[in-house]
Amino acid sequence: MITVHENAARHLKEILSADGAAEKGDGLRLLVQQGGCAGMQYGMKIDRRAEGDAVFGEEGARLYVDEESLKFLDGVELQYSDDLTDSGLKVVNPNAARSCGCGTSFEPKVEGEAPRYDPSQDGEVCGGGSDGVAKDAGAGVPSNG
């Protein structure tokens, strides 16, 4: 289950209605793939629903997640922040042992194991935070700024 907070749903509706994506059945695809500073990274893009996708959110603000990504995203909260210095969609992931300061990378929790944090893998922009919040995970997703 993924929770799409009201502020994130409102922002998604704005994005998807701006170019007619919602009327075409498009939504926001949230995915996880190998890579990034901490081993796994989030991705977001406007996309069509594919067979086997889990669907979250409400009409006009749909979130599509493939089966493989859902293993890492179950229990996630999608939020939106419009703070002056830190605006965008935020992924709050209880399945992250740590999140890198870059905002799109995380290390998944492995039951019975401590995080394998290696500071040498952090780039200069990475802080290796451990709060489980992906900051600026919405980079690349159109915003009405």
C-alpha positions in Angstrom: 0.0 0.0 0.0 1.3 3.5 -0.9 -0.3 6.6 0.6 -0.6 9.6 -1.6 -1.1 12.6 0.7 -3.6 15.2 -0.2 -0.9 17.8 -1.0 0.9 15.4 -3.3 -2.4 14.4 -5.0 -3.3 18.1 -5.6 0.2 18.7 -7.1 -0.1 15.6 -9.3 -3.5 16.7 -10.6 -2.0 20.0 -11.6 0.9 18.4 -13.4 -1.3 15.8 -15.2 -4.0 18.2 -16.2 -1.6 20.8 -17.5 -0.8 18.8 -20.6 -3.9 16.6 -20.8 -2.1 13.5 -19.4 -4.9 12.7 -16.9 -7.5 12.6 -19.7 -5.2 10.1 -21.6 -5.0 7.8 -18.6 -1.5 8.8 -17.8 -0.2 9.0 -14.2 3.0 9.3 -12.3 5.2 6.2 -12.4 7.2 5.7 -9.2 9.9 3.1 -9.7 13.0 1.7 -8.0 16.1 0.5 -9.8 19.6 -0.4 -8.9 22.1 2.5 -8.8 22.7 5.7 -6.9 25.0 6.3 -3.9 23.2 3.9 -1.6 22.5 1.0 -3.9 18.9 1.7 -5.0 17.4 4.8 -6.5 13.9 6.2 -7.1 12.6 7.3 -10.4 9.5 9.2 -11.4 8.0 9.9 -14.8 4.7 10.5 -16.4 3.6 7.3 -18.0 0.7 5.0 -19.0 -0.4 2.2 -16.8 1.1 -1.2 -17.8 -0.2 -4.7 -17.2 0.5 -5.8 -13.6 0.9 -2.3 -12.2 -0.4 -1.5 -8.8 -2.5 1.7 -8.9 -2.7 4.2 -6.0 -4.1 7.7 -5.6 -7.4 9.1 -6.8 -8.9 9.9 -10.2 -6.7 12.6 -11.9 -3.8 11.9 -9.6 -2.9 8.2 -10.3 0.4 6.6 -9.1 1.6 3.5 -11.0 4.1 1.1 -9.5 5.4 -2.1 -11.1 5.5 -5.3 -9.2 9.3 -5.3 -8.7 9.4 -1.7 -7.4 6.5 -2.4 -5.0 8.7 -4.7 -3.0 10.7 -1.7 -2.0 7.9 0.8 -1.8 5.2 -1.0 0.2 4.2 1.4 3.1 5.7 4.5 1.4 4.1 7.9 1.7 4.2 10.3 -1.2 4.2 13.9 0.0 4.6 17.3 -1.6 6.5 20.2 -0.1 6.4 23.7 -1.5 9.0 25.1 0.9 11.1 28.0 -0.5 14.3 26.1 -0.4 13.1 22.5 -0.8 10.0 22.0 -2.9 8.9 18.9 -4.8 7.5 15.4 -4.3 9.0 13.5 -1.4 9.1 9.8 -0.9 9.0 8.8 2.8 10.1 5.2 2.8 9.9 3.1 6.0 11.8 0.3 4.1 15.0 2.4 3.8 17.8 1.6 6.1 19.3 5.0 5.1 18.7 7.6 2.4 21.6 9.4 0.8 21.7 13.2 0.8 21.3 13.3 -3.0 17.6 12.6 -2.4 17.0 9.8 -4.9 19.1 7.0 -3.5 18.5 4.6 -0.6 19.6 1.4 1.0 16.8 -1.1 1.6 16.5 -2.5 5.1 17.5 -6.1 5.4 16.1 -7.8 8.4 18.7 -8.7 11.0 21.5 -6.6 9.3 22.9 -3.2 10.0 23.0 -0.7 7.1 26.2 -1.2 5.0 26.9 2.5 4.8 30.2 3.3 3.0 30.8 7.1 3.0 33.3 6.7 0.1 30.2 6.0 -2.1 28.7 9.4 -1.4 29.3 12.1 -3.9 30.1 15.7 -2.7 26.3 16.5 -2.8 25.4 13.5 -0.7 25.1 13.6 3.0 24.3 9.9 3.7 21.3 10.8 5.9 19.4 8.2 7.7 15.9 9.7 7.9 14.3 7.5 5.2 13.1 10.6 3.3 14.0 11.0 -0.3 14.4 14.7 -0.8 13.9 16.1 -4.3 12.8 12.6 -5.5 10.5 14.5 -7.9 13.4 15.9 -9.9 12.5 15.5 -13.5 8.8 15.6 -12.9 7.3 18.8 -14.3 6.4 21.3 -11.7 4.3 24.5 -11.8 7.0 26.0 -9.6 
